Amino acid sequence: MQTVDEWQPDKTVKDMFLRYVFNVFLLHGRFDDLNPDFVKKLTDRLNDRDLHSTLVREHALRQSR
């Protein structure tokens, strides 16, 4: 904690995280304009059938080994 003022985030890690959030985690769409593509993405997420759900499962499996 003594060096917290000097700490800087890793730009590469930050950029990779933000790209993941925008491109994988977020579901791009609007609830006031439910087009079929957004409904499919939402349904896939709720049923653990999208890329984010797959990556979370794979991570959990690696952690349990």
N, C-alpha and C positions, 0 to 999 in steps of 0.2 A: 504493500500500500504506500510505501514511502516514495515510490517512483511513478505513481499513477499520473501525476501531472506531466510526466515526460512521455507517457505511453502514446503511441500512434497506431491506429488500426492498419492492418495489412491491406493495401489498396486492392491487390489481386483477389484476396479472399472476400473483401467487401463487394467488389464488382461481380464475382461469381455468385455470391449469395443473392444480390439484387436481381441478377439475370434469372436465377432459379425462381425466385418469388414471382417475377413478372411473367416468365415464359411457361412455368410448370404449375406453381401453386395457385396463382390467381385464376379465377374463372372469368374470362372476359365476356361480359354480357350485361343485360339489364333486366330486372324483374318486371319493369313496366313495359317491356318489349320482348316477350319470351319467344324468340325465334327458335326453330327446331334444333339448330346446332348448339345453342346455349343450353336448352333443355337436355339434350343428350350428354353434354359435358357435366352438367349438374347431376344427372341421374348416374352417370358413370362414377363420379366422385362419391356420391352417397352409397353406392354399391361396391366401393373399393375396386373399381375396374379401370381407373385412369392411371396415368404415368406417375403422379405423385403417390398414390396409394401403393403402387408396385415398388417404388423406391423406398418408401417407409417400411414395407414388409421385408425387402431385401436387407435393409439396414438392421432391422430387428433380428433377422436370422444371423447376420454376421456378428452382432453383439452377443448373441446367445451361445456362440461356439467357444 
